[in-house]
Amino acid sequence: MTSSDTRPDTPTGSDDRVHSSPFRHSETDRDAAPQFVLPLVVRIEKAAPPARTDALETAARAVLVLLSDERATAADGEWAEAVRSWQDARIRKVVRRARGAEWRRAEGLPGITLGGRAAVDGGPPAAEVRVFPPVPLDGWPKDLAKLQVSGTDLDDPEPPSAPDLAGPVLWLNPEITMSAGKAMAQAGHGAQLAWWELDDAARAAWRSAGFPLSVRTPSAEQWARLVAAGLPVVRDAGYTEIAPGSCTVVADHPALRRPGPSHRVDGL
């Protein structure tokens, strides 16, 4: 698995909207601010790893659950200061893997565990991802710092089904190859940018529904239309795996779609 961060203040789409932290003041240099990272740990038992798409979707949902948790949103929440500091700088995420005793130790630390889709007979187990409150870039808890960042990838035993286009979809760039960990972090970025763009009513509705979403890869032609649709776009900072400024994810949420031919998502 690998680390990733995005540029939350890079203009996206044809309308030059700026995706910025809800906390950061305009005069703050995000690179000069203390750097934090959001740790995510995916459970990958050697004999029974989860499916790749399930892991990506579960990681994205885990980010949303943490962002909406009262421990992060309340002024006096125990995670609020760490989340504010993290979102004031680059929104870095690091995905690590754990199994057996490693996973049990990770579950003993403050955080939230999310499960993925229920296992189908004979298929891979449901993904399990635990998200933790942000930590300083060089201040990881010992039990998380020891976990592996690379060395295991995930596959889908069967092609993912068509996504529900009436709901949120995180579209991955079909022209970029990413490890499962990198893609999980990018999906988390996409979910976070969509969350920042939504109004309070749309956020509440998404949360009450359990944050349904799909992660899929469109065709090259579909991708070009999505990037031009004025939806939130993740541009990676380029620290690992891919070139700086690469567009990795388009966050397509129904509440963010605008009418017009360039914003159509049906038929993708």
Backbone bond lengths (Angstrom), bond angles and torsions (degrees), N, CA, C in turn:
res aa  C-N    CA-C-N  psi(-1)  N-CA   C-N-CA  omega(-1)  CA-C   N-CA-C  phi
1 M - - - 1.440 - - 1.521 108.50 -
2 T 1.279 118.02 169.50 1.442 118.90 -173.71 1.517 111.37 -147.56
3 S 1.313 113.89 173.15 1.462 119.84 -179.59 1.509 110.16 -97.19
4 S 1.322 115.19 162.78 1.459 119.46 -179.69 1.506 109.39 -160.15
5 D 1.320 115.61 148.10 1.456 118.83 167.41 1.504 108.29 -146.13
6 T 1.316 114.61 161.24 1.458 120.04 -175.07 1.504 110.37 -124.93
7 R 1.317 114.88 168.34 1.453 121.25 176.48 1.529 108.23 -98.18
8 P 1.314 119.17 95.70 1.455 120.12 -175.40 1.511 113.71 -71.53
9 D 1.335 118.68 -9.92 1.459 119.43 -177.44 1.519 111.52 -112.36
10 T 1.318 118.18 20.18 1.451 120.67 178.46 1.516 110.07 -86.55
11 P 1.343 119.68 131.74 1.460 120.65 177.89 1.514 110.82 -58.69
12 T 1.331 116.21 143.44 1.446 120.27 -179.10 1.513 110.21 -133.43
13 G 1.336 114.52 148.99 1.447 119.46 173.61 1.519 112.60 72.35
14 S 1.314 115.04 -172.90 1.452 120.74 -173.64 1.516 113.68 -81.77
15 D 1.343 117.51 -11.98 1.468 118.37 -175.92 1.521 112.24 -103.40
16 D 1.344 116.72 7.09 1.460 121.75 175.46 1.518 113.09 56.59
17 R 1.321 117.63 32.38 1.464 119.25 173.97 1.524 109.30 -64.38
18 V 1.308 116.11 147.68 1.454 120.81 -179.98 1.518 108.47 -108.38
19 H 1.326 115.52 125.69 1.466 120.43 176.52 1.521 107.38 -94.03
20 S 1.309 117.71 109.95 1.451 121.20 -177.78 1.508 110.03 -128.04
21 S 1.316 114.39 159.86 1.448 119.72 177.80 1.517 110.10 -60.11
22 P 1.342 117.73 141.81 1.464 119.45 176.12 1.520 112.44 -71.09
23 F 1.334 117.25 -8.60 1.460 120.82 -177.30 1.527 112.64 -107.84
24 R 1.324 117.43 -33.82 1.458 120.84 -169.97 1.526 111.18 -69.50
25 H 1.328 116.59 131.10 1.457 121.62 174.41 1.527 108.65 -77.43
26 S 1.323 116.43 151.51 1.462 120.72 -173.41 1.520 112.45 -60.85
27 E 1.347 117.09 -28.66 1.457 118.31 -177.04 1.535 112.55 -83.01
28 T 1.318 117.51 -5.02 1.457 120.77 -177.77 1.520 110.30 -81.17
29 D 1.316 116.93 130.43 1.460 122.49 174.21 1.520 107.36 -85.91
30 R 1.328 117.16 115.86 1.464 119.48 -174.85 1.519 112.18 -64.57
31 D 1.343 118.21 -25.57 1.456 119.96 178.56 1.525 112.12 -81.26
32 A 1.343 116.56 -23.49 1.460 120.41 178.23 1.526 111.38 -82.24
33 A 1.324 117.14 -22.21 1.458 121.01 179.48 1.525 110.19 -69.26
34 P 1.335 118.20 153.70 1.467 120.32 174.81 1.529 109.78 -55.87
35 Q 1.314 116.36 135.01 1.455 120.76 -174.80 1.535 111.28 -93.71
36 F 1.322 114.58 129.34 1.462 122.14 176.89 1.521 108.53 -118.99
37 V 1.310 115.79 165.67 1.461 121.52 179.01 1.522 108.71 -138.94
38 L 1.323 115.87 144.66 1.461 121.52 177.01 1.527 107.81 -95.98
39 P 1.338 118.96 112.90 1.464 120.43 179.42 1.533 111.54 -83.51
40 L 1.313 115.17 135.69 1.457 122.46 170.34 1.525 107.58 -127.11
41 V 1.319 115.81 136.92 1.465 120.90 177.75 1.519 108.79 -122.13
42 V 1.313 116.13 127.12 1.456 121.55 178.43 1.526 108.49 -105.04
43 R 1.309 115.66 135.35 1.464 120.30 178.86 1.521 109.08 -82.08
44 I 1.327 115.85 120.75 1.465 120.95 178.62 1.523 108.10 -131.73
45 E 1.313 115.76 92.00 1.455 119.45 175.05 1.534 108.20 -73.83
46 K 1.314 116.26 138.14 1.462 121.45 -171.83 1.520 112.76 -55.66
47 A 1.324 117.16 -41.44 1.467 120.19 -175.82 1.523 113.11 -87.07
48 A 1.333 117.30 -11.62 1.467 118.51 -174.84 1.526 110.31 -148.67
49 P 1.334 117.66 72.02 1.464 119.73 178.15 1.520 111.19 -74.91
50 P 1.319 117.88 155.26 1.467 120.26 177.47 1.523 110.63 -76.09
51 A 1.317 116.52 168.48 1.460 121.64 174.82 1.533 109.24 -74.48
52 R 1.309 115.67 147.67 1.464 121.29 -176.24 1.530 112.11 -59.15
53 T 1.334 117.90 -52.38 1.462 119.92 -176.21 1.517 111.16 -62.57
54 D 1.325 117.46 -39.14 1.460 120.76 178.08 1.529 110.16 -61.18
55 A 1.338 116.94 -40.88 1.462 120.54 178.85 1.522 111.24 -65.55
56 L 1.334 117.34 -40.37 1.465 120.53 179.12 1.524 111.26 -64.16
57 E 1.322 116.25 -45.25 1.464 119.91 -179.18 1.523 111.53 -66.89
58 T 1.323 116.78 -38.16 1.463 120.28 -179.96 1.518 110.71 -67.92
59 A 1.332 117.77 -38.41 1.461 120.84 177.33 1.523 110.95 -63.71
60 A 1.330 117.25 -42.75 1.470 120.63 179.09 1.521 110.77 -62.45
61 R 1.325 116.47 -43.94 1.459 119.98 178.49 1.526 111.13 -64.88
62 A 1.326 117.17 -35.83 1.461 120.36 179.72 1.527 110.78 -62.24
63 V 1.323 116.90 -40.71 1.462 120.34 177.89 1.525 110.17 -61.43
64 L 1.329 116.97 -44.16 1.467 120.86 -179.62 1.529 111.48 -64.77
65 V 1.321 116.66 -40.37 1.466 120.19 179.13 1.517 110.44 -61.93
66 L 1.332 117.28 -42.55 1.460 119.05 178.97 1.526 111.08 -66.58
67 L 1.337 117.31 -43.55 1.464 120.47 -178.37 1.527 112.37 -61.24
68 S 1.326 116.94 -29.29 1.462 121.16 -176.79 1.527 113.23 -98.69
69 D 1.318 117.53 -2.10 1.459 121.96 -178.25 1.528 109.98 -71.89
70 E 1.318 116.95 139.11 1.463 120.99 -178.19 1.520 112.14 -60.68
71 R 1.316 117.90 -26.82 1.469 119.96 177.33 1.526 110.95 -66.28
72 A 1.346 116.11 -21.51 1.465 120.64 178.08 1.517 112.57 -100.02
73 T 1.342 117.91 -28.41 1.463 120.82 -172.69 1.515 114.04 -96.37
74 A 1.327 118.14 -30.66 1.466 120.34 -178.77 1.527 110.00 -69.22
75 A 1.324 116.18 144.12 1.466 120.02 -177.79 1.522 111.86 -56.48
76 D 1.331 115.89 -35.24 1.463 119.56 -179.47 1.534 111.77 -105.06
77 G 1.336 117.47 18.50 1.458 120.63 179.80 1.516 111.83 -64.72
78 E 1.316 116.42 146.63 1.468 119.75 -174.84 1.525 112.91 -66.98
79 W 1.336 117.81 -20.42 1.467 120.70 178.25 1.523 112.26 -105.05
80 A 1.322 118.30 -2.71 1.465 121.59 -169.86 1.530 112.32 -61.76
81 E 1.312 117.94 -45.49 1.465 120.36 -177.71 1.526 110.87 -63.77
82 A 1.338 116.49 -42.89 1.461 119.67 179.74 1.525 111.25 -64.26
83 V 1.345 116.77 -40.41 1.465 120.19 179.33 1.524 110.43 -66.60
84 R 1.321 118.03 -41.03 1.466 120.36 177.73 1.524 110.86 -62.51
85 S 1.321 116.71 -45.12 1.465 119.96 -179.79 1.522 111.06 -62.65
86 W 1.318 116.24 -39.22 1.469 121.03 179.04 1.521 111.11 -64.79
87 Q 1.321 117.11 -45.58 1.452 120.31 -176.70 1.534 112.24 -76.87
88 D 1.322 118.12 -14.82 1.454 120.83 174.46 1.524 111.65 -75.16
89 A 1.313 117.22 -22.13 1.459 121.96 179.99 1.532 108.48 -107.62
90 R 1.300 117.89 -152.52 1.458 120.84 175.01 1.521 108.76 -74.96
91 I 1.333 116.79 140.49 1.466 118.67 -176.36 1.532 109.47 -86.18
92 R 1.320 114.23 71.69 1.459 121.04 -178.34 1.526 110.67 -72.70
93 K 1.321 114.61 143.44 1.465 121.85 173.52 1.521 108.09 -135.22
94 V 1.310 116.03 139.57 1.464 121.10 176.62 1.517 108.17 -126.40
95 V 1.317 115.99 129.04 1.462 122.59 179.22 1.519 108.77 -107.01
96 R 1.313 116.56 124.89 1.468 122.10 176.45 1.519 108.90 -122.54
97 R 1.309 115.89 162.82 1.466 120.48 -178.07 1.517 110.14 -113.47
98 A 1.327 115.07 152.12 1.465 120.28 179.22 1.517 108.91 -147.82
99 R 1.320 114.82 154.62 1.467 120.99 174.83 1.524 108.88 -147.98
100 G 1.322 115.40 158.18 1.450 120.48 173.73 1.514 112.79 55.19
101 A 1.345 115.14 -128.25 1.461 121.07 -177.43 1.519 111.94 -62.97
102 E 1.342 117.17 -31.02 1.461 120.06 177.59 1.528 110.63 -60.46
103 W 1.323 115.35 -44.78 1.455 119.82 -179.72 1.524 111.06 -65.09
104 R 1.325 116.51 -41.00 1.464 119.73 -179.92 1.527 110.76 -64.04
105 R 1.325 117.71 -38.25 1.465 119.92 177.15 1.525 110.84 -67.15
106 A 1.324 116.80 -39.86 1.463 119.84 178.04 1.520 110.83 -62.70
107 E 1.325 117.23 -38.47 1.464 120.40 179.37 1.524 111.96 -66.95
108 G 1.331 117.53 -18.17 1.455 120.32 178.65 1.517 113.62 -79.76
109 L 1.334 117.25 -9.99 1.462 121.32 179.48 1.532 109.94 -92.16
110 P 1.341 118.15 153.00 1.467 120.44 179.19 1.532 111.19 -57.56
111 G 1.316 116.13 128.53 1.449 121.04 -178.93 1.517 110.05 172.72
112 I 1.329 115.80 -169.06 1.463 122.13 -178.20 1.521 108.07 -134.70
113 T 1.331 117.08 129.61 1.453 121.79 176.92 1.518 109.65 -103.33
114 L 1.333 115.55 132.17 1.458 121.40 176.27 1.521 109.49 -118.57
115 G 1.325 114.97 142.16 1.453 120.86 174.96 1.514 110.73 -103.05
116 G 1.329 115.98 151.28 1.450 121.58 -179.91 1.510 112.19 -92.21
117 R 1.318 114.65 -150.75 1.457 120.19 -177.26 1.519 110.73 -69.89
118 A 1.315 115.86 143.52 1.460 121.24 179.97 1.525 110.01 -58.60
119 A 1.311 115.50 139.52 1.454 120.17 -179.04 1.524 110.67 -64.94
120 V 1.320 115.15 141.98 1.460 122.08 175.18 1.521 107.59 -98.02
121 D 1.333 116.80 146.21 1.458 119.97 -178.75 1.517 110.76 -49.46
122 G 1.331 115.41 124.84 1.450 120.48 178.30 1.512 114.74 81.77
123 G 1.324 117.39 -5.75 1.458 120.81 -178.32 1.518 111.73 -98.17
124 P 1.329 116.93 179.83 1.470 120.11 179.77 1.524 111.34 -68.08
125 P 1.326 117.09 157.05 1.463 119.71 178.51 1.519 111.03 -69.01
126 A 1.324 116.10 161.06 1.456 120.21 175.67 1.523 109.55 -62.11
127 A 1.319 116.25 141.39 1.459 120.53 178.05 1.527 109.88 -64.62
128 E 1.320 115.36 148.94 1.466 122.27 172.51 1.524 107.49 -130.42
129 V 1.318 115.21 124.71 1.461 121.25 179.83 1.519 108.14 -130.38
130 R 1.317 116.20 132.28 1.464 120.91 175.63 1.520 108.15 -112.38
131 V 1.341 116.20 127.42 1.451 122.14 177.91 1.519 108.37 -107.94
132 F 1.316 115.73 142.58 1.462 121.96 -176.20 1.525 109.58 -120.39
133 P 1.329 118.01 155.53 1.461 119.24 175.16 1.523 109.58 -60.89
134 P 1.333 117.34 151.64 1.467 120.22 -177.35 1.527 112.13 -57.51
135 V 1.333 113.81 148.10 1.467 121.36 178.71 1.526 108.06 -128.39
136 P 1.346 118.05 156.02 1.469 119.37 174.90 1.528 110.70 -56.80
137 L 1.310 115.86 147.49 1.458 120.81 -176.26 1.523 112.09 -54.36
138 D 1.319 116.36 -35.36 1.467 120.45 -179.70 1.527 112.06 -109.92
139 G 1.347 117.14 23.55 1.462 120.05 -176.30 1.512 113.94 -130.30
140 W 1.340 116.43 42.17 1.466 120.59 -179.09 1.528 111.49 -66.91
141 P 1.346 118.21 142.50 1.466 120.18 169.84 1.530 109.88 -58.48
142 K 1.305 115.95 144.73 1.466 120.54 -173.98 1.521 112.40 -55.35
143 D 1.336 117.56 -43.37 1.461 119.95 -175.84 1.531 112.41 -69.27
144 L 1.320 117.75 -21.10 1.463 120.39 175.70 1.525 110.94 -90.34
145 A 1.320 116.54 -36.79 1.466 120.16 -178.74 1.518 111.53 -61.83
146 K 1.331 117.14 -27.92 1.473 120.64 -177.67 1.520 113.12 -79.40
147 L 1.320 117.51 -12.31 1.464 119.80 -177.25 1.518 111.34 -74.94
148 Q 1.333 115.88 150.85 1.455 121.87 -178.12 1.525 111.36 -73.73
149 V 1.338 115.82 140.82 1.450 121.87 176.27 1.533 110.49 -96.57
150 S 1.307 117.29 -24.51 1.463 120.15 -176.56 1.526 109.51 -136.49
151 G 1.326 114.59 171.66 1.456 119.29 172.51 1.513 114.85 115.86
152 T 1.311 118.24 -15.97 1.461 120.32 179.52 1.516 109.35 -135.19
153 D 1.314 117.52 133.08 1.450 121.05 174.12 1.515 108.40 -118.56
154 L 1.313 115.54 170.53 1.457 121.41 -176.79 1.519 109.48 -125.49
155 D 1.318 115.45 153.26 1.456 121.66 178.50 1.523 109.58 -130.29
156 D 1.314 115.06 160.30 1.458 121.36 170.36 1.525 108.03 -96.21
157 P 1.334 118.30 120.04 1.468 119.16 -179.71 1.520 112.50 -62.06
158 E 1.345 116.38 -28.94 1.465 121.94 176.56 1.516 108.42 -136.09
159 P 1.320 118.87 151.22 1.464 119.92 178.57 1.529 110.92 -56.60
160 P 1.319 117.64 137.44 1.470 120.00 178.58 1.525 111.14 -60.32
161 S 1.316 115.76 148.51 1.466 120.34 177.77 1.528 110.16 -69.47
162 A 1.311 116.56 166.40 1.463 120.66 177.60 1.528 108.97 -62.57
163 P 1.320 117.77 139.95 1.467 119.75 -178.76 1.520 111.44 -74.23
164 D 1.323 114.96 160.52 1.459 121.61 173.70 1.522 107.59 -80.43
165 L 1.326 117.32 103.67 1.461 120.87 -176.07 1.519 113.11 -73.46
166 A 1.334 117.07 -7.20 1.462 119.64 173.98 1.526 110.81 -82.11
167 G 1.333 116.86 -8.69 1.452 121.27 -178.82 1.515 110.88 -118.29
168 P 1.345 117.31 -178.74 1.461 121.09 -179.89 1.532 111.84 -67.35
169 V 1.328 115.45 138.92 1.463 121.68 175.92 1.521 108.15 -133.58
170 L 1.313 116.08 131.48 1.459 121.91 173.10 1.529 106.64 -100.48
171 W 1.328 115.88 112.43 1.460 121.71 -174.53 1.521 109.88 -95.84
172 L 1.334 117.01 125.97 1.458 122.54 179.74 1.526 110.69 -91.13
173 N 1.311 116.25 141.88 1.457 121.80 178.09 1.528 109.77 -60.81
174 P 1.340 118.67 119.01 1.466 120.53 -177.26 1.523 113.39 -72.76
175 E 1.327 117.15 -10.77 1.460 120.77 -176.32 1.519 112.84 -98.59
176 I 1.331 117.05 2.87 1.462 121.56 -179.23 1.523 109.26 -119.80
177 T 1.325 116.15 131.75 1.465 121.57 175.68 1.524 108.76 -97.48
178 M 1.324 116.03 126.29 1.461 121.11 179.97 1.517 110.16 -130.19
179 S 1.317 116.20 147.23 1.456 120.29 171.21 1.524 108.70 -64.89
180 A 1.326 116.53 165.95 1.461 119.53 179.36 1.522 110.97 -60.90
181 G 1.334 117.43 -41.07 1.458 119.97 -179.63 1.512 112.70 -64.45
182 K 1.320 116.03 -43.22 1.463 119.70 177.76 1.526 110.50 -62.37
183 A 1.326 116.46 -44.07 1.465 120.55 -179.48 1.530 111.01 -65.71
184 M 1.341 117.97 -35.69 1.461 120.24 176.81 1.531 110.68 -62.80
185 A 1.330 116.19 -43.67 1.458 119.58 178.79 1.522 110.88 -64.59
186 Q 1.332 117.15 -41.18 1.460 120.40 -180.00 1.531 111.26 -65.52
187 A 1.327 116.70 -40.21 1.468 119.62 176.28 1.525 110.08 -61.56
188 G 1.334 116.50 -39.30 1.462 119.94 175.62 1.514 112.25 -62.25
189 H 1.340 117.05 -39.86 1.466 120.47 176.17 1.527 110.65 -60.33
190 G 1.343 115.22 -46.41 1.462 119.26 -178.56 1.517 111.73 -60.54
191 A 1.326 116.86 -44.32 1.457 120.42 178.45 1.525 110.69 -61.52
192 Q 1.324 116.79 -39.57 1.464 120.75 -179.11 1.529 111.53 -67.38
193 L 1.334 117.98 -41.67 1.460 119.69 178.35 1.532 110.94 -63.64
194 A 1.337 116.28 -40.06 1.469 119.05 176.59 1.521 110.27 -62.01
195 W 1.318 117.44 -43.66 1.465 122.25 179.67 1.522 110.65 -58.71
196 W 1.309 117.73 -44.43 1.459 121.34 179.51 1.520 111.85 -62.03
197 E 1.324 117.34 -34.02 1.465 121.52 -176.03 1.536 113.27 -78.59
198 L 1.330 117.56 -23.30 1.464 120.96 -174.04 1.527 111.64 -76.27
199 D 1.333 115.86 150.88 1.461 119.13 173.13 1.531 109.15 -82.25
200 D 1.324 116.00 174.68 1.468 120.17 -173.66 1.528 111.82 -61.21
201 A 1.328 117.27 -39.22 1.463 119.97 -178.02 1.523 110.78 -66.14
202 A 1.321 117.41 -42.71 1.471 120.55 179.69 1.517 110.83 -67.20
203 R 1.315 116.74 -37.61 1.467 119.90 177.25 1.534 110.48 -62.67
204 A 1.332 115.62 -46.34 1.459 119.83 -178.39 1.522 110.84 -62.20
205 A 1.320 116.88 -40.24 1.462 120.17 -179.71 1.520 110.67 -66.34
206 W 1.314 117.26 -42.14 1.472 121.18 179.85 1.520 110.33 -64.25
207 R 1.329 115.52 -44.17 1.454 119.23 -179.28 1.525 111.47 -64.69
208 S 1.330 117.52 -44.68 1.466 120.46 -177.41 1.525 111.43 -64.76
209 A 1.329 116.65 -26.06 1.466 120.67 178.12 1.524 112.34 -82.36
210 G 1.341 117.13 -4.50 1.452 119.77 179.76 1.519 114.05 89.50
211 F 1.331 117.43 19.92 1.462 123.75 179.83 1.529 113.06 54.74
212 P 1.328 117.76 54.73 1.466 118.69 175.43 1.529 109.57 -64.70
213 L 1.324 116.71 141.39 1.464 121.55 176.38 1.517 108.78 -165.88
214 S 1.311 114.74 161.74 1.462 121.97 175.14 1.520 108.42 -125.37
215 V 1.309 116.12 150.31 1.462 122.15 171.20 1.520 107.02 -120.02
216 R 1.321 116.48 119.87 1.458 120.99 -176.68 1.528 110.03 -141.16
217 T 1.332 115.19 165.17 1.461 122.39 177.51 1.523 108.89 -114.37
218 P 1.330 119.21 117.68 1.461 121.88 -179.68 1.529 110.68 -83.60
219 S 1.311 116.22 175.43 1.460 120.46 171.50 1.528 108.55 -72.79
220 A 1.328 116.60 167.66 1.457 120.60 179.45 1.526 110.88 -60.69
221 E 1.332 116.75 -40.00 1.452 120.48 179.91 1.525 111.24 -66.39
222 Q 1.308 116.44 -42.17 1.463 120.76 178.14 1.524 110.76 -64.80
223 W 1.324 116.08 -40.05 1.457 120.82 179.15 1.526 111.33 -59.78
224 A 1.325 116.52 -43.63 1.463 120.21 179.70 1.526 110.96 -60.24
225 R 1.320 117.21 -40.26 1.459 120.04 178.63 1.530 111.35 -67.28
226 L 1.313 116.43 -39.12 1.460 120.21 -179.64 1.526 111.49 -65.07
227 V 1.332 116.86 -43.62 1.462 120.38 -179.55 1.529 110.67 -61.73
228 A 1.330 116.26 -32.02 1.464 120.85 -178.18 1.527 113.33 -87.27
229 A 1.328 117.28 0.43 1.467 120.43 -171.88 1.519 114.53 -85.58
230 G 1.324 118.36 0.08 1.458 119.89 179.51 1.509 114.34 79.60
231 L 1.323 117.39 14.49 1.466 122.71 177.52 1.526 109.65 -87.24
232 P 1.344 118.42 161.09 1.467 119.82 177.33 1.527 111.43 -59.63
233 V 1.311 115.48 134.90 1.461 122.32 -179.15 1.527 108.87 -124.29
234 V 1.313 117.20 131.31 1.462 121.88 176.26 1.525 108.61 -85.26
235 R 1.323 115.89 126.23 1.465 121.57 172.52 1.516 107.43 -115.72
236 D 1.296 116.46 116.12 1.459 120.88 -173.29 1.528 110.74 -75.12
237 A 1.328 115.95 146.57 1.462 120.85 179.62 1.516 112.47 -76.17
238 G 1.332 117.84 -13.35 1.452 120.35 171.63 1.509 116.46 83.84
239 Y 1.326 118.30 24.16 1.459 119.07 178.89 1.534 112.40 -75.49
240 T 1.317 117.34 -29.31 1.464 119.84 -178.58 1.527 109.80 -141.20
241 E 1.309 115.02 142.41 1.471 125.51 167.43 1.520 115.70 72.96
242 I 1.333 118.28 -44.95 1.469 119.27 -172.32 1.520 110.62 -128.47
243 A 1.333 115.81 163.85 1.459 121.62 -175.09 1.527 111.29 -70.21
244 P 1.343 117.21 146.69 1.468 120.21 177.14 1.526 111.71 -57.00
245 G 1.317 115.56 139.67 1.457 121.02 178.44 1.508 114.75 83.39
246 S 1.341 117.61 0.57 1.462 120.02 -179.92 1.529 110.70 -63.93
247 C 1.322 116.54 133.49 1.465 121.03 174.14 1.521 107.98 -80.52
248 T 1.292 117.19 119.39 1.463 120.52 -173.80 1.522 113.86 -110.06
249 V 1.329 117.95 -34.47 1.462 121.70 -174.30 1.526 109.89 -142.02
250 V 1.317 115.42 138.67 1.468 121.33 166.60 1.524 106.98 -109.26
251 A 1.329 115.84 125.72 1.465 121.66 -178.89 1.519 108.90 -93.87
252 D 1.320 115.54 105.09 1.464 122.35 -174.29 1.531 108.85 -104.72
253 H 1.328 115.57 100.64 1.466 121.12 177.92 1.525 108.00 -113.93
254 P 1.341 118.71 137.28 1.473 120.33 -178.22 1.519 114.03 -51.88
255 A 1.335 117.25 -36.65 1.462 120.18 -177.54 1.525 112.80 -72.24
256 L 1.342 116.94 -12.29 1.462 120.31 -178.94 1.522 112.64 -102.78
257 R 1.325 116.79 -4.29 1.458 119.57 -179.96 1.519 110.19 -77.84
258 R 1.316 114.87 142.50 1.453 120.41 176.43 1.516 108.94 -117.82
259 P 1.321 117.61 151.38 1.466 119.54 -179.39 1.521 111.08 -67.16
260 G 1.306 115.27 154.43 1.459 120.77 178.69 1.505 110.00 130.23
261 P 1.342 117.95 152.11 1.454 121.33 -176.23 1.520 113.84 -56.51
262 S 1.358 118.50 -37.62 1.463 120.32 -175.58 1.506 112.32 -73.99
263 H 1.349 117.20 -10.13 1.453 119.85 -177.29 1.526 112.64 -107.26
264 R 1.329 115.56 8.89 1.457 118.19 -179.86 1.521 110.04 -72.26
265 V 1.328 116.47 136.78 1.452 121.22 175.67 1.523 111.40 -119.10
266 D 1.328 117.25 -11.09 1.448 118.47 179.24 1.531 109.30 -67.25
267 G 1.314 115.78 146.26 1.448 120.76 179.45 1.513 114.32 83.23
268 L 1.351 117.55 5.96 1.463 119.22 -179.47 1.510 110.96 -69.17
